[in-house]
Amino acid sequence: TASTGSWDSVSLNSSNKWVVRVAIYFSTLPTVNTELVKLVSGSSLAISFNSSDSKLYPARNLTFGSQGFLVATGQWYVCEMKADSSADPYTLDLTINGTALTQFTFSTTAASDTELRIGVQRTGTADVYFDDILLSQTLGDYPIGDGYVNHFVPTSDISHNIAGAADFRRTLTTTD
């Protein structure tokens, strides 16, 4: 969650080509225009929120693209961005819940990014959750698609195994 301009970051290997997928949930919408997912140290390409129309946009330093996606509280949004800052102009493709927005372009010299920031990055208030984050340096991976979790049931440890009586039961019965 984020409030009063709170964000976290992860260091990246330097690259000018990134694909990012992240799920975003708003308990309360940001009170200011802000980046929510931003590549930094180079391109500054981002998934940004515009408080005047409650839409997510592809953007660079709050210069918004031409098409946004209306968001509301109480719902998850799966956002996927394909950022290419290897040449002039930069390009940013953004898909939200399977809807592709108009490509954003920004004219400037090539640059590489070494950090991903996630959270409300401008001074304002909001309650936002981020989950299911995936990064790739292969532009062909876009769109990645919806994520899922593979869960695993252990079959043994140091002193037990799946064949032992009442070991690793998945139900409340004595056998599985």
C-alpha positions in Angstrom: 0.0 0.0 0.0 1.1 3.6 -0.4 0.3 6.9 1.2 1.8 10.3 1.1 4.1 9.5 -1.8 5.5 6.1 -0.8 7.2 3.8 -3.3 9.8 1.0 -3.4 12.3 0.0 -6.0 14.3 -2.9 -7.3 17.6 -2.7 -9.1 17.7 -4.0 -12.6 20.4 -5.0 -15.0 20.9 -2.1 -17.4 18.7 -2.5 -20.5 16.7 -0.2 -22.8 14.1 -2.9 -23.5 11.7 -4.0 -20.8 8.4 -5.8 -20.5 6.6 -5.5 -17.1 3.4 -7.1 -15.8 1.9 -6.0 -12.5 -1.5 -6.3 -10.9 -2.8 -3.1 -9.3 -5.7 -2.7 -6.8 -7.0 0.6 -5.6 -8.7 0.8 -2.1 -8.6 4.6 -2.6 -7.6 6.4 -5.7 -4.5 8.7 -5.7 -5.3 12.3 -5.0 -2.6 13.5 -7.4 -1.2 12.7 -10.8 1.5 10.1 -10.2 3.6 7.4 -11.6 2.7 4.0 -10.2 5.1 1.7 -12.1 8.2 3.5 -13.5 11.5 2.6 -15.2 14.2 5.0 -14.0 17.8 6.0 -14.5 17.1 6.5 -18.2 13.8 6.4 -20.0 11.3 7.3 -17.2 8.6 5.4 -19.0 5.7 4.6 -16.7 2.2 3.5 -16.0 0.8 6.7 -14.5 -2.5 7.7 -12.9 -4.3 11.0 -13.9 -6.4 12.2 -10.9 -8.5 14.5 -13.1 -10.2 11.6 -15.0 -9.3 8.6 -12.8 -7.5 6.8 -15.7 -4.2 4.9 -16.1 -2.0 6.1 -19.0 1.3 5.2 -20.6 3.5 8.2 -19.8 6.9 9.7 -19.3 7.4 12.1 -16.3 3.6 12.7 -16.2 3.4 13.5 -19.9 0.4 11.3 -20.6 -0.4 9.3 -23.7 -3.5 10.0 -25.8 -5.6 7.1 -24.4 -6.3 6.2 -20.8 -8.1 3.3 -19.0 -10.7 4.2 -16.5 -10.1 2.6 -13.0 -12.2 2.4 -9.9 -11.7 1.2 -6.3 -12.3 -2.4 -5.3 -11.0 -4.2 -8.5 -7.7 -5.7 -9.7 -6.2 -4.4 -12.9 -3.6 -6.5 -14.7 -1.2 -4.0 -16.4 1.4 -5.0 -19.0 3.9 -2.5 -20.5 6.4 -2.9 -23.2 9.0 -0.1 -23.0 11.7 0.4 -25.7 14.1 3.3 -25.2 16.8 1.9 -27.5 16.2 4.6 -30.2 14.5 8.0 -30.8 11.5 8.0 -30.3 10.9 5.9 -27.2 7.8 3.7 -27.4 5.6 2.4 -24.7 2.8 -0.1 -25.3 0.3 -0.6 -22.4 -2.4 -3.2 -22.0 -4.8 -3.2 -19.1 -7.1 -6.2 -18.4 -6.5 -7.2 -22.0 -7.3 -3.8 -23.6 -4.5 -2.4 -25.6 -4.1 1.4 -25.4 -2.7 3.7 -28.1 1.1 3.5 -28.2 2.9 6.3 -26.4 6.0 7.8 -28.1 8.4 10.3 -26.8 11.3 11.9 -28.8 14.7 11.9 -27.1 18.0 10.1 -27.2 18.4 6.4 -26.4 18.8 5.5 -22.7 18.9 2.4 -20.5 17.1 1.8 -17.2 18.6 0.3 -14.1 15.7 0.6 -11.6 12.0 -0.2 -11.4 9.9 1.9 -8.9 6.5 0.7 -7.7 4.1 2.8 -5.7 2.7 6.4 -5.5 5.7 8.5 -6.5 4.3 12.0 -6.1 3.2 13.7 -2.9 -0.5 12.8 -2.4 -2.5 10.1 -0.7 -3.8 6.7 -1.9 -4.2 3.1 -0.8 -2.9 1.0 -3.6 -1.8 -2.7 -3.7 0.7 -4.2 -6.2 1.0 -7.9 -6.9 2.1 -10.5 -9.4 5.1 -8.5 -10.7 7.0 -10.0 -13.6 9.9 -8.5 -15.6 11.5 -9.5 -19.0 14.1 -7.9 -21.2 12.6 -9.7 -24.3 10.1 -7.4 -26.1 8.6 -10.5 -27.8 7.3 -11.6 -24.4 4.7 -8.8 -24.6 1.9 -9.4 -23.8 2.7 -11.9 -21.0 -0.9 -12.6 -20.1 -2.6 -13.3 -16.8 -0.5 -14.9 -14.1 -1.1 -17.9 -11.9 0.5 -19.7 -8.9 1.8 -23.2 -9.0 1.4 -24.7 -5.6 3.3 -27.7 -4.5 2.5 -30.4 -1.9 5.7 -31.8 -0.3 6.1 -35.5 -0.6 8.9 -35.9 2.0 11.1 -34.2 4.5 14.0 -35.5 6.5 11.9 -38.0 8.6 8.5 -38.3 6.9 7.3 -39.4 3.5 4.0 -39.5 1.6 3.6 -43.2 2.4 3.8 -42.8 6.1 0.6 -42.9 8.2 -1.0 -39.5 8.5 2.1 -37.8 7.0 1.4 -34.8 4.7 -2.4 -35.1 4.8 -4.3 -32.8 2.6 -7.6 -33.4 4.4 -8.6 -34.0 7.9 -9.0 -37.7 7.3 -6.4 -40.2 8.3 -5.7 -41.2 4.7 -5.5 -39.3 1.4 
